[in-house]
Amino acid sequence: MEKYWQAEDTRLIHFIGKDNIVFHCIIFPVMLHATGEYIVPDNVPANEFMNLEGDKMSTSRGWSIEMHEYLEDFPDKPDVLRYALLTNLPEAKDSEFTWKDFQAKNNNELVAIFGNFVNRAVVLTQKYFEGKVPPQKELNELYKKVLADLKEMPNKIAASIEAFRFREATANFIDLARVGNKYLAETEPWKLAKTDLDRVGTILNISLQIAASLSVVGEPFLPFTSGKLKSLLGVDALTWQQAGDANALKAGAPPRKHLVV
C-alpha cells in the first residue's frame, strides 16, 4: 500500500459524492500533509446523487441495488449494469436509475447498435470470405471519412477519461459503434456481393478494423464484453496506442466465432 499512499510518482485521485467534498478537499488532505509521510490527492472528482426509481438510495431501508443479488439475477450481464450506470452518472446534477432505462440501454444501444454492428461484420465476413479478414482495395471518400473517424476516436475517448468525463467517454464509445452501423447501412455489402466482391471486401475490412478498435476502447466500459470481442477477432494483444489503426487486423486473419453480447 505504501506505493499508492506515499510514493511521490503516484497520482492519487479521490472519487467521492458531493456530501463528502469538504472532508476530502480540506480536512483529509490536511491530515495527510501533516504527517509528512503521505501524498495528497491530485484531484477530487465529486458526483451528485443517483436516485433509484424516484427515491433516494438507502441500504438501511433496503432501497438499493446489491451487487451479489444483481449478479444472481443477471449472472452474465455485469457489463450491462456498468454501461447503464456510466451513461447516467450524476456528474453535474442528480440522476435517476430505473430498470426501464436499464432495459432500454441494453436493447437499444448495446444490442441494437454495438452488438448488431459487430455481429453483422463478422457474419458477413464468414459468409463471403470464409471468416478471413479480406484485404482493403480502392478507398473512396466515404471509406476515408470512416477511417478518419476511427483514427480520431481513441484519443477523444482517452481525453474524456483523463478529464473524468465518463458519461462523455461512454457516449463516444457507442458513437464509434454507430459509425460502424451507419457505414454498413450506407454501403449495403450484402447487395454488392453479387456484382463487386472486391468492394465488399474493403467494406468488411474497414468494419472489422472498427470492431477491433471497439474491443480496445470499450475495455473501461465493458471489460467482459471487450475481452470476448478481442478473443473473437484474435486481437488479444492489441493496445490502446494501436486502436484507431486502419490496419490493426491483417488481411487473412480469421475471426474465431460469433459474438454473443
C-alpha angles and dihedrals in degrees: 000000000000094000091056097047104027111025113107092217093056118105105215117203124184114205108197147155121258093254090066099050097107094049096045097040099042118006101040096043089050090052091049093046093047093061092058089216105082135065119234127234117282091204137002110204107194124197128203119236127292114212127203120231094331098317137086113265114251126173090193090059092041091243101133144084109260112205097219090052093046092051090049090053095039104025095167098039109074091125093054093061091043090052094046090052094045093052090050103040113149093232097145104010140007115290136190133230117213130174089228090059090044089056093045093050090051097045101035100037115016095039104025097041112020101027094038093052096048093044093051093047092051097040093049090048089053092047099048105023105029091254095300123126106256120222125259113249127175114353118215125196094273092053091049091050092052092048090050090053089048093051093049099048103073092055090045092052092044091052091052092049092048089052090049091244094138096162089055092047092051091048090052090051093054089043089062089055087049089054089055094047092048091047093055091045092052097044097040097200091184088067096041092053091084094057113017116028093167090060090047088053092054092048092051093043090056091044091054091048088056090048090050091053091047089056089059105037090043094062096090090052106030106020097165095044091045089054090053091048093049090051091047093054096037093239100122091139096048111126133207089253089059094048111108092033111138089214102041088120112054120222110264095030110131125225105229106221145332117298119236113197 
